[in-house]
Amino acid sequence: MTDTDTLFDQEEADRVARTEQAMRDAGVATEEGLQVDYFGFEDTENVFLPDGKSFVTIQALNEGGRRRYLNKVNREVKIAKQTGDAIMQLANGDERRILLSEAIVGWNLIRAPKNGGEPQMLPFDQTKLNDFLTTVNPKVIDVIDKAVRAQNPWLMADVTLEDLLTQRDELDEQIEKKRAEEEGKES
C-alpha cells in the first residue's frame, strides 16, 4: 500500500464520519437494528472441574426447561384443619438433582472400565448423567450447582432474605470451624 492509498483511505474515512455525524445531528438513524430470533435461545458454558481438564457443559434453562423443572419440584402443601399450620415437604436433594439434570447438556469426562484398564472418554447420555449425579463427589456437584444457579437468576425468585441470612449464618459457622481446625494443625 502506498502513501497515496493510505491518504485516500483516511480522506474517505473522514468523509464517511462527517456524513454520519451530519445525519445524527439531523436526527437520522445511521444504524439499523436487526430483528431478533427469540426461538433459538441457547446459553451454554463449560464448568471446569477441579482437575482443570474435565468439564460439564451447562445451559441456561429456556422456558420449556424451566417449566419441566418447576413441574417436577412442585411441592404439596397441606393445611392442618385444627391448627391452621401449613405442612410442606421439602426435598432439597431432589430439587438440586432435577435442576442439574435439566441444566447439564454435555461433558468432557473419562471413566475407567469396570474390569480395569485405561480410562476412556465417556459419551454423554441421560443414563450416564444419572450415574454421575449419584456417584460424584458432592464438592464437584457444589461447583456445578453454583454455576447453574448463576446462569439462571430466576431461581433466586423464591429465596427470601431470611433464607439468605440463614445461609450466611451457616457459612460463618463453617468458617469458624475451619479456622479452628487449621489453627489446631499449626500448633
N, C-alpha and C positions, 0 to 999 in steps of 0.2 A: 504494500500500500504506500502510495506516495504522499508527500506533504499536501499536494493539491487535493487528493482524495480525502485526506483527513480534514482539511479545511472545509471542503464541500459538505462532508458528513456533519460537521459541527454547525455549519450555517443552516443545514436542513433541520437539524435537531432544535436549534434556536427558533427557527420559523414555526415549527410544529408547536413548540412550547408557548410562543406568543399567541398563536391561533387558539390553542386550548384555553389559555388564560383569558383571552377576549371572549370566548364562548362562555366560560364560567362567570365572568363579570356581567354578561348579558343574561344570565340565568338559564343558559342552555346546557343540558347534560352532556358531558364529554365521555361518559362511560355508560354502557348499557348492562344492567344486571341480567343474569340468566335465571330462568325458572328452575326450581329445584325438584328433583325426583324424590319424593318422600316415601316411595315404596321400597327403596333399596337400602334401608338403614342397616349399616353394619359398622360396628366399632369394636375392633378386636385388638388385643395386646398380648404379648408374651410375658408371663410371670416367671422369672428365673428362680430356680430352687437353690438351696444352699451350696450345691457343688459348682454353681456358676455356668454349667453346661446344659443341664436338664431344664426343661421349662414346660409349663402348661399354657395353652392358648385359651384365653377367656374372652367372652364377648359381653358387651352391654346388652341387657335384655331388651328386645324390641317389645312392642305391645303384646304380641302373641306369647312371647316368653314370660312376660310379666303376668299375664292372665293365668297361664298354666301354673306358675309359681304361687300366685295368690290363691288360686283354687285348691292347690294341694296343701297349703298351710292354713287354710281357713279353720279357725278354732271354734269349737262348740262352746257356747256359754249356757249354763243352767242357773236358774234363779230359784233359790230355796224359798218356798211359799211362806213359811212361818217366820223366818228371819229377814228375808229380803236380800240375803247375801248372794252375790254373783260368784259362781264357781266356774273357773276357766282352766282347762287342762292345757299346760304348755309343754311342748316337746321341742325344746331348743335344738337338740341334736338333729332331729328330723328336719327342722326348718333349715338348718345350715346345709344338710346333705341335699335337700331338694334344690336349694339355691345353687349350690356348686354343680349339681347335675345339669341344671339349666344353663349355667354360665360357661362351664368348661366344654370347649368345642374341638380341642385337639391337643397334641403334646409332642414332645421330643423326649421320650423315656426309653430306658432299656430294662430288660429283665432277664435274669439267668434262667435257663430251662430247669424244670423240677428235677430232672435226672442229673443235674450238674452241667458243666460246660461253660462256654463263653456267653456272657450276656449278649442279647440280640435286641435290635430296635423293636419296640412294641407298637404295633399298629393301634390306632385309636378306634375304639368302638364302645358302645354303651355297657356291655358286659365287663370289659376291662376297666372302664371308668368306675363301675360299681365296686369291683375288686380293689382298685386303687383307693377309693374313698373309705373302704373298710380297713385296709391293712397299712395305710401310710402313717408315718409319724405325725401326731397331732400338731407338732410345731410347724410342719410343712403346710398342713391344712390351714393353720392360722395365717400364714403368709398369703396363701391363695385367697382365703376369705376376706382378708383386709383389702386386697386389690379389687376383688369383685364388688365389695361394698363401696369402694371409692369410685368405681366405674359406673355404679348405679345409685346416684344420690337419692333417688326417690325412696330407697329402702329406709332412710332415716325419718321418713314422714311419721311413722308410728312411734318413734322413740321420744320419750318425754325428757324434760330437763331432769326430773327425778331419777330416771334410768341412767342418764349420763353421769350424774353426780354419784350415784351408787357405784358405777363402773370406776369412776375416778378414785373413790374411797378404797375399792378393792385393789386397784393398781398401786395406790400409795402403801397399802398394807403389804403387798408383794414386794415392793421396792425396799421397804424397811427390813423384811425378812431376808432379802438377798444381800442387803448391806451387812446385816449382822452375820450372815453366812460367810461373806467374803472377808470381813474383819476377823472372824474366827480362824480362817485359813492363814491369814498373815501373821497371826500370833505364834 
